[in-house]
Amino acid sequence: MASKRIRKDRLTEPGPGAGQKLDRKAVGTVSLAEELQSLAPAVQPSPWPGYEWVEGFGVMAMPFTSGHVLVLRAFPRNSFVPYKSVWHRTPDGTWSIFVAGAPTEKACPRYFGAAAEESSSARIDLTWTGPMDLEVTVEPLELRWTMSLTEPAYLRAFNAASSRLPEAAWRSPLLLRGMELMASVVLGMGDVQLAGRVPSGHWANVTPRRMYFVRSAHAELAGLDLGSPVKATTAPTIGATRLPSKPAFAVGRAFFKPRYAGRASSR
């Protein structure tokens, strides 16, 4: 496929109307790149008894004007093995999941692979090119994906409050519902879902401790320019799981309880 002209697309920044910890140390003293690069890989028991867990960062979902959607997950700390994964959805709704650092059955396909057409191993490189600038490359997908992140003042205040919540608070369905409403109404991220069944049947609780918006992004897939990052008119889904309709980067944790491992949480 012939390569299209590379251009740098911008997403309008939304306004307020629309062990080793991941918590920020001191505001302004450590860049996001430095902080996330310093995370030491580790396999550790879940802080929530009866749940599997992952901790790290990634892009919750990034829809493009071309109809393609990209997702990034980097989890250096979890219950099984540190890994990275990139998900790709074609305009016709077909998902593929690519994993580096772990067998596919011990990474994201463990929970979402049942709704993907393909789950396979890949080489995934993450390179921080600036304090808030990340480049992602995936082979053999031939993907080069760059992004610049931003944290406006009102989002910095939101992050400061959420990152200081005690671990026990995140187990409250009421808190998660409040966070969903905050993300949807205040941050303009669409019909956000932080708790629910994933395609594997596990009950999932996603607990984003900090959020960042996408200032600009560009992605090329096998020479095809995917267009501009955009807020999708309909939230992208994988199986029945809804992803945010507005591009966003998150630092946090997710917890997964097997369907038959006791009574699952509910809203």
GITAVEN-V399629 format. One record per residue. N is the residue number from 1. RES is the residue in one letter. PHI is phi as a letter, one per 30 degrees, with the letter a starting at -180 (NA if undefined). Layout:
n	res	phi
N	RES	PHI
N	RES	PHI
//
This chain:
n	res	phi
1	M	NA
2	A	d
3	S	d
4	K	d
5	R	d
6	I	d
7	R	b
8	K	c
9	D	c
10	R	b
11	L	c
12	T	d
13	E	d
14	P	d
15	G	c
16	P	d
17	G	d
18	A	d
19	G	NA
20	Q	d
21	K	c
22	L	d
23	D	d
24	R	d
25	K	d
26	A	b
27	V	e
28	G	i
29	T	c
30	V	b
31	S	d
32	L	e
33	A	d
34	E	d
35	E	d
36	L	d
37	Q	d
38	S	d
39	L	d
40	A	d
41	P	e
42	A	a
43	V	c
44	Q	b
45	P	d
46	S	d
47	P	d
48	W	c
49	P	e
50	G	i
51	Y	c
52	E	d
53	W	b
54	V	b
55	E	b
56	G	l
57	F	a
58	G	l
59	V	c
60	M	d
61	A	a
62	M	b
63	P	d
64	F	b
65	T	d
66	S	d
67	G	j
68	H	d
69	V	b
70	L	c
71	V	b
72	L	b
73	R	b
74	A	b
75	F	b
76	P	d
77	R	b
78	N	a
79	S	d
80	F	b
81	V	a
82	P	d
83	Y	a
84	K	b
85	S	b
86	V	b
87	W	c
88	H	b
89	R	c
90	T	d
91	P	e
92	D	d
93	G	j
94	T	d
95	W	c
96	S	b
97	I	b
98	F	c
99	V	b
100	A	b
101	G	j
102	A	a
103	P	e
104	T	e
105	E	d
106	K	c
107	A	b
108	C	e
109	P	d
110	R	e
111	Y	c
112	F	c
113	G	d
114	A	d
115	A	c
116	A	c
117	E	d
118	E	b
119	S	b
120	S	a
121	S	d
122	A	a
123	R	c
124	I	b
125	D	c
126	L	c
127	T	b
128	W	d
129	T	c
130	G	a
131	P	e
132	M	b
133	D	b
134	L	b
135	E	c
136	V	b
137	T	b
138	V	b
139	E	b
140	P	c
141	L	d
142	E	h
143	L	c
144	R	b
145	W	b
146	T	b
147	M	a
148	S	c
149	L	c
150	T	b
151	E	b
152	P	d
153	A	e
154	Y	d
155	L	d
156	R	d
157	A	d
158	F	d
159	N	d
160	A	d
161	A	d
162	S	d
163	S	d
164	R	c
165	L	d
166	P	d
167	E	e
168	A	d
169	A	d
170	W	d
171	R	d
172	S	d
173	P	e
174	L	d
175	L	d
176	L	d
177	R	d
178	G	d
179	M	d
180	E	d
181	L	d
182	M	d
183	A	d
184	S	d
185	V	d
186	V	d
187	L	c
188	G	i
189	M	c
190	G	i
191	D	d
192	V	d
193	Q	b
194	L	c
195	A	b
196	G	l
197	R	d
198	V	c
199	P	e
200	S	d
201	G	j
202	H	d
203	W	d
204	A	c
205	N	b
206	V	c
207	T	b
208	P	d
209	R	d
210	R	b
211	M	b
212	Y	b
213	F	c
214	V	c
215	R	d
216	S	a
217	A	a
218	H	b
219	A	b
220	E	b
221	L	b
222	A	h
223	G	i
224	L	c
225	D	d
226	L	d
227	G	j
228	S	c
229	P	d
230	V	a
231	K	d
232	A	d
233	T	d
234	T	b
235	A	e
236	P	d
237	T	b
238	I	b
239	G	i
240	A	c
241	T	d
242	R	d
243	L	c
244	P	e
245	S	d
246	K	c
247	P	e
248	A	a
249	F	c
250	A	b
251	V	c
252	G	l
253	R	b
254	A	b
255	F	b
256	F	b
257	K	c
258	P	e
259	R	e
260	Y	c
261	A	c
262	G	i
263	R	d
264	A	d
265	S	d
266	S	b
267	R	d
//
